Amino acid sequence: MSLLLLCAGQISVQRAAVSTDAAGGVVRRWQAIATNIPATILTLRASANTALDRRGIVTTHLIISPDNPGARIGDRVSDGTCWYLVKFTADLGDRGRAWAIFAQLIDPQS
C-alpha cells in the first residue's frame, strides 16, 4: 500500500524571512517554500516520545508525507485551518519514501 493513499489532506510549508523595520525591530515575513504537499496530520495523545523529550522538544502533532516538504526546524506548516511550528523532521522510509514532521500547534497570529 502506498503512503500517498493515506494522505488525504494537503499542507504548505512557510519559512520566515527576517528583517528590521525603521525602529530597529525584528519583522518576520513568511514566504511559502512548498505548497500542495499530500500529507496527513495526526494528534499525538500517547505518552511523550522519550528521545524528543530528552532534548526538550515539545510536540503535539505528527505530520506524515510521501514527499519531502523541505521543512526545517522553525518553519511553519499549514493545513488550511491550523498552523504548526516545525520542531523536528525525519526521513522515515529510507530513500525519501516517507517523511515525518514533529510539530507543535500554534496560534495563527504567531
Secondary structure, DSSP 8 states (H G I E B T S, - for coil): --HHHH--EEEEEEEEEEEE-TTS-EEEEEEEEEEEEEEEEEE--SS--HHHHHTT----EEEEESS-----TT-EEE-SS-EEEEEEEEE-SSTTS-EEEEEEEE-TT-
